[in-house]
């Protein structure tokens, strides 16, 4: 019926996966360029390309020669545009790329390790820990800075890691970490830390607005230094996790079976949970609690590329980036007609537009979707 | 050749001891059945060998290495497990799932190669799963899924195969095909196979040896024929079973009998006059119904005799293939006199057992309620030239009750239990008035 055909399609799959990844990266680059165009100041695509090209050594000379033909006024306008693009829009977009990638990647890892469709990036209490840290620093730490970094970022990062450490150690039984206790402890610690956040909100007074904004999550005022601070955590975390995609497949079909198939389950779980938590902590310290990405993107991607983590993981990572960049662009566009200075936090957009899209997709494919 | 040595292990769940002092030693080519009732520790034994549940005491050696000191991946190269049930939530294709069996043989940075695919394909062809290789595992039927899991175990190319009730979801042809395959591997590739079976007959058919567990302890171990005996089955499972060697398959087979409910009450004693298997079913039914049963005269080696032996029924016996002598006839009459009811089955009559009919006649004369089952007309089973027919006519005229089959008999018996009790009391009262000598005179 399907003998040699099955074999050949099996080996074609690897190249199909590569193709998917390349297409997604191309889409991401295109979307980055398009969203650089989005904003209050109108900047043409030609200028955007020139500004970007000027940053790339090989294209540098070509761009310079085309700039030579500009009049001084035009040149000044170009430089102003370059400032907007490079110092305002691009950091924001790169932050979106990184946070989207990080949340989606850790979402895939958590769903795989926990074999639970409800798991997302925040399942181990990372969100509440970060919220707690951020709220404290907003209330009590105004004016301080930490080696040039915003205090709220550092506090959120530390809070997230603290929460993860707490959950992990409470649920540990000897050298083993049973998934169910981990989930339950995560929920319990989440509630506990959120109650502290709520308390801080009650006594916050004028700072309440800042806390609420941070909790929803967004990218306003992101600077390059903020990005460079979290870049290594997210990128290295994702890169190492990628080598654990086959073990993730094994974990997804059950821990006992995975062990029978030669996987050192507890160690792999440990490594993956720590990596995913680091990535999540770094991501939320940059953006605040952007919701829904870590839950939805892995699900949507699974509907598209199937359950194999060797493609699911990289595809989710890139789709997470695309999703968040698009949402951030929308966040900037939607508010513009009403007031040029008002900016919606991106977290509102991810949930407002993401949830209906998710439900729509789910209704279409729910028969074939059993998790 | 691979060697597995389990030495005095003790396993616990929390504080509950599930296995105690279990030892066994198996080598390549052994097909070992692990038998025992629910909760006897069969699965736990497999779990401790597959490194899922570390024993509190004792060691498990795989070729002289403690299995718990080896690397997980090195164990997986040698030992594959087919669990009771596999719940795979994600929609991996069957081929993907089988390919996971190659995991211990592939390093982290490798992709599966053509050699792996060839091995996987072979495993899927022999388990009859290759035709649905591309279908998602969670859309397969229970039996198909289980075959995929078995294929995955084979793809590991193990030297030890642990099967935990592997056939639960399979239909009979797949059961036989899979077990034939495993047996083949066991013989040709010198695999160790350790399998938990609920079906004793499947175990009997494929295992070379067996371990019988009862409440976490080994109750019997060794060659199959030594372990699978009706005594052991009674002891471990608390079930009566007939264990015999089958003439066609030349393997042991087990026929479990329905567990004996404690009889409601010893309602009354029934004496069966039967033979040639006509009383076999009735003996069991009457016992289950709470009657006490006797039988006679039966020749030794007669089917009914063997059944009676098995059911521990008192019988008046005659030597094999011999006519009934006066002595046994008298003994039979004595037995009848102690019964409260006599049942005569549709046994064929020849000169050798004609006296049994006279015994029935004597019972009627004694005033014991007597039932005659006439499933087969007497003309077709009278080999005495009409003597038996005449005696049966006499029985009828003297008031024996004729019924057409067992069922009618049983319904009559149930209805007339109370009547029988009264009748027996009356008879005892009459007998009390007679002198013992007169009874025997009357019988003669």
Interface residues (C-beta under 8 A of the other chain):
Chain A: X1 X2 X3 X6 X7 X9 X10 X11 X14 X115 X243 X246 X249 X250 X252 X253 X254 X256 X257 X259 X260 X261 X262 X263 X264 X265 X306 X307 X308 X368 X369 X370 X371
Chain B: X50 X51 X52 X71 X72 X73 X74 X75 X76 X77 X79 X80 X81 X83 X86 X87 X88 X89 X90 X91 X92 X95 X96 X97 X100 X101 X103 X104 X106 X108 X109 X111 X114 X117 X121 X130 X131 X133 X134 X136 X138 X152 X156
